[in-house]
Amino acid sequence: MRVLIAEDSVLLREGLVRLLEEEEIEVIAAVGDADALRSRVRADPPDVCIVDVRMPPTNTADGLIAATELRAEIPGLPVLILSQYVEPHYALALLDGGADGVGYLLKERISAPAEFLRHLHTVAGGGTAIDSAVVARLFDRPRRHDPLSDLTERERDVLAAMAEGMTNASIAEELFMSEKTVESHVRSIFQKLDLHVDSRTNRRVLAVLQWLRT
């Protein structure tokens, strides 16, 4: 596995390099700002990028913005966000192209190196690793009960297929139903999960995140 690290904290950056090298994972670059991240990935795309959210040049969401741009340029580029912060708007933009090969973990909630390495391998392999606290922040509103419990068995099947990145046409073929029926199930899922039309978010991504939370 070839890994690129983008982290502005020298101590954490070097610590990650040391951890990965001890596991015989190749670190092709370790950079400290978003511009260097863009440059290195474009020159030599890694198997997975580990990226902090806030880093130079503006120390806001530069790392997350750069990761989103790079995934748009290099479809399927695995990115594991490792940060102290949750940036809902940019996190949803990162996930907008699909949850495959995407991770978003909070530094303070990783209890052991083995846990981090497990998530890293998951993301590098095209899987998803989203901290439940990140999901909660993306929804940013209390829920009286688990809305997934309101879904029918067929709706749960459709949502599970959505979580695998399948289109409505693919879901129809997989589940032996018409595409119109799939569209009807998707609308019902959105309604039951209280996901209203909002140009600032992608309801399909939010629905999948709810599923991944279970």
N, C-alpha and C positions, 0 to 999 in steps of 0.2 A: 504494500500500500504506500502510495506517495502522497504526502500531506504538506499543505501550505498553512502556516500559522500567521494570523494577522492580529496582533495584540500590542497595545502601546505600553503596557507595563513591562518593563525589562525583566523584573523578577518572575512574573508569571509566564512571560514568553519563554524565558530560559528554562523555567521549570517544566513547561509543556514539552519543549525540545528534549530535555533529559528523560522525561517519562516515556515519550514515544521511542526514543532511541534505545532505551532499556528493553522495550518490547520488540526491538528489531523492526520498527516502523520507520521508513525513510522520510525525513523532513527535507523537502527540496528547497524551502525558503522559510524564513521567520522574519516578518516585517512589522513595522510599527506605525504605519499610517495607511489610509485608504487608497491614496494614489499609488503607493508601492504595491498594494494588493492587486489593484487593477492591472498594473503593468506586468507583474510576475505571472498572474493567471493567464493573461492574454498571450504571453510569450511561451508559456509551457503549462497548460492546464493540468492540475493535480488530480488525484483520485478523490480527494475531499479537501475542503477548506475549513479551517477552524477560525472563526471571526468574532471579534469583540464588536459590540454595537457602537460605543462612543470612543472615537479616536481622532487624531489629527486628520485633516487640517483644521476643522472647526470644533472638534470634541463634542459634537452632538450625536447624530445618528449616522455618521459617515461610513462606518464599517458595514452597517446593515443596508444602507443605500447602495454601496458598492457591490455587496453580495447580490442584491436584487438585480442590479444592472448586468452583472456577470452571468447570472442564471438566464437572463433574457437573451444574452449573446451566445451562451454556450448551453443549450437545452440539456437538462439532466445533470448539470454540474452539481455534485453533492456539496452542501453547505451546512456546517454545524455552528450555529450562533451560540457563543458562550459569553454570558454577560451578567452584570449586576442589574441591568435595566430591561424593562419591557417597553418597547415602542409599538403600540398597537397598530397605528396606521402603516408603518413600514413593514411590520411583521406580516400583516395581511397582504401587502404588496408582494413580499417574498413568497408567500404561499399561493398567490393568485395563479401562478403557472402550474400548480399541483403540489401536493405534499410529499411526493416521492423524492427521496434524497435530501430531505430537509430536517434539521434539528434545531431546537431552541431551548437551551438549558440555562438555568440560573446558577451562577457560580456557588452561591452560599448553600444551595440545596443538593449539591453533589457530595455524597457522604464518603466516597472512597474512590481511589484511582481506577479500580476495577469497574466500577459503575460507569465512570466516564468513558473508559475504553470500550465497554460494551455498547454504549450509545454511539460512539464514533464508528465502530464496525457496522452497526445497523444503518447509519446514514450513508456510509461509503458504499454499502451494498444496495442502496436504493430505497431503504426503509425510512420510517419517520420516527423521530424522537422529540416529542413536544412535552415539556414540563407541564403538569396539571395547573400549576400556579400561573403559567403563561396563558393557558387556555382561559382560565378564570378572568384574567386581566383583559383578554381580548373581548370577552363578553361584557365585562364591567357592569354587571347588574346581578342582584341576588335572585336565586330561584327557590321557590317553595318546595319543589320536588324535581326529580329527574325527568325531564321531558321525553327522554328516550323511551320511558315506560309507556308512553301514550301511543307509540308506533305499533302498527300491526306487524305480524311476522313477515309479510311480504315487503312492507316498507323498510323493515330492518335489513332484509336481503338487499334491497335497492341501495340503501345507505352504505352497507358494507361494500358493495361493488363500487360505489362512488369513492369510498376511502381508498380503493385500490387504483384510483385514477381512471376508471372506465368512463367512456362517454355514454350518453343515453342510448345510442345505437348499439354499442357493445353490450350494455346491460340488457337490452331487449333480446339480443341474440343469446347471451349467457343464461338468462332466466326464462327463455321461451315465452316471451310476451311481446306485444306490439310496442313500437316506440311511443305511440300515443298513450298507452297504458303506463309506461315508464314515466312519461312527462307528468301524468296525473299523480302518480305516486310521489314524484319529486315535489310537486306543488303542495301536496298534503304534508310531506315531511317538513317543508319550510314553514307551513302554517302551524303545525304542532310544536315545532321548536321555537316558535315566535320569532322567526327571521323574516322581517318585512323588507320590502324593496327599499334599497338604500344605495345610491350611486357610490358611496364612499367605501362600501364593503362588497365582498363577494359571498353571497348566501351559500353557494355550494361549498366554498372553503370552510365557512363557519359550521355548516352542518357536518362536514367531515371531521372537523376538530371536536365537535361534541361526541362523535362516535369514537374517535381515538382516545377520548378522555376515559372511556370505560375500561 
